[in-house]
Amino acid sequence: MKEVRIQINAQQETDGEVDEMEFITEAEMFQDGEWTCYRYEETELMGMAGTRTTVKVKEGKILMIREGELLTQMEFEAGKTYRSNYQTPFGELSLQIDTLSLSYSLDPEGHGKVEIAYKLSIDGTLQSVNRLDMAIH
């Protein structure tokens, strides 16, 4: 395991309104079979304090696993739709993730970029169009 720094830029468009957030966090980078993994603690800024996020990257696919106060696993694969549950302290929601685009460029040390664009529906209703850009140093 080694320490890396991740700069995350998140953009969320809801009903024509765009919200953007940016933060930098320290993360652990490790290999899990064919997956390159990054694990970090969420912050109050993102509204997810008490949650640990693991981002797993392999050829053509990205998993985002959240554990703690919030519990979910989101799968991203270009042109595909995935469903999962999102457990919060207030109850469970049904998620649908439609991946619009996915790209990444990682060097052998695990540094580089991960970019995901996706539509998020909750309980069958489109909530937002999201873009997540991660620069890993």
C-alpha positions in Angstrom: 0.0 0.0 0.0 1.2 3.5 -0.7 -0.1 7.0 0.0 -1.4 9.2 -2.9 -3.1 12.5 -3.1 -6.4 12.7 -5.0 -7.9 15.9 -6.3 -11.6 15.3 -6.9 -13.8 17.6 -9.0 -17.5 16.7 -8.9 -20.2 18.3 -11.0 -23.9 17.7 -10.6 -26.6 19.0 -12.9 -30.1 19.0 -11.6 -33.0 20.7 -13.3 -30.6 22.9 -15.3 -28.7 24.0 -12.2 -25.1 23.0 -12.0 -23.3 22.5 -8.6 -19.5 22.0 -8.5 -17.3 20.8 -5.7 -13.6 20.3 -5.5 -11.5 18.8 -2.7 -8.2 17.2 -2.2 -7.7 14.1 0.1 -5.0 11.7 1.0 -5.7 8.1 0.0 -4.2 4.6 0.1 -3.4 3.1 -3.3 -3.2 -0.7 -3.6 -3.7 -3.6 -6.0 -6.5 -6.2 -5.6 -5.9 -8.7 -8.4 -6.4 -6.9 -11.7 -8.0 -3.8 -9.9 -6.0 -0.7 -9.0 -7.7 0.6 -5.8 -7.9 4.0 -4.0 -9.3 4.2 -0.5 -10.1 7.5 1.3 -12.2 8.9 4.1 -15.1 11.2 2.9 -15.5 14.6 4.4 -18.2 16.8 5.8 -17.7 19.0 2.7 -19.1 16.3 0.5 -21.8 15.5 3.1 -20.5 12.0 3.8 -18.5 12.3 7.0 -18.1 8.9 8.6 -17.9 7.1 5.2 -14.9 5.4 3.6 -14.9 5.3 -0.2 -12.9 2.8 -2.3 -12.6 3.4 -6.0 -11.5 0.3 -8.0 -10.3 0.6 -11.6 -9.7 -2.1 -14.2 -9.9 -2.3 -17.9 -13.2 -0.7 -19.0 -14.9 -0.7 -15.6 -14.9 1.3 -12.3 -16.4 0.4 -9.0 -17.1 2.9 -6.2 -17.8 1.3 -2.9 -18.9 3.4 0.1 -18.9 1.9 3.6 -19.8 3.5 7.0 -22.6 6.0 7.6 -23.6 5.4 3.9 -23.4 2.0 2.2 -23.5 1.4 -1.5 -21.7 0.0 -4.5 -21.9 1.8 -7.8 -20.6 0.3 -11.0 -19.6 2.2 -14.1 -19.1 0.8 -17.5 -19.5 3.0 -20.6 -23.0 2.5 -22.2 -24.2 0.2 -19.5 -26.9 0.6 -16.8 -26.3 -0.8 -13.2 -28.7 -0.9 -10.3 -27.8 -1.0 -6.7 -29.2 0.0 -3.3 -28.0 3.1 -1.3 -28.3 2.7 2.5 -28.4 5.9 4.6 -29.2 6.5 8.2 -32.7 7.6 7.0 -33.5 4.5 4.9 -32.7 2.7 1.7 -32.9 4.0 -1.8 -32.9 2.2 -5.1 -30.2 3.6 -7.5 -29.9 3.3 -11.3 -26.6 4.4 -12.8 -26.4 5.0 -16.6 -22.8 5.5 -17.5 -22.4 8.1 -20.3 -18.6 8.0 -20.6 -15.7 6.6 -18.7 -12.0 7.1 -19.2 -8.8 6.7 -17.2 -5.1 6.9 -17.7 -3.0 5.4 -15.0 0.8 4.9 -15.0 2.4 1.8 -13.4 2.7 3.8 -10.1 -1.1 4.3 -10.0 -0.9 8.0 -10.8 -3.1 9.6 -13.4 -6.7 10.5 -14.1 -10.1 8.9 -13.8 -13.1 10.5 -15.4 -16.8 9.3 -15.2 -20.0 10.9 -16.6 -23.3 9.3 -15.6 -27.0 9.8 -15.0 -28.3 9.0 -11.6 -31.9 7.9 -11.0 -33.3 7.3 -7.5 -36.4 5.1 -7.1 -36.9 5.4 -10.9 -36.7 9.2 -11.2 -33.8 11.0 -12.9 -32.1 13.0 -10.2 -29.0 14.4 -11.8 -26.3 14.2 -14.5 -22.9 13.9 -12.9 -19.3 14.2 -13.8 -16.5 13.0 -11.5 -12.9 13.8 -12.4 -10.1 12.4 -10.2 -6.5 13.5 -10.6 -4.2 11.1 -8.7 -0.7 12.3 -7.6 
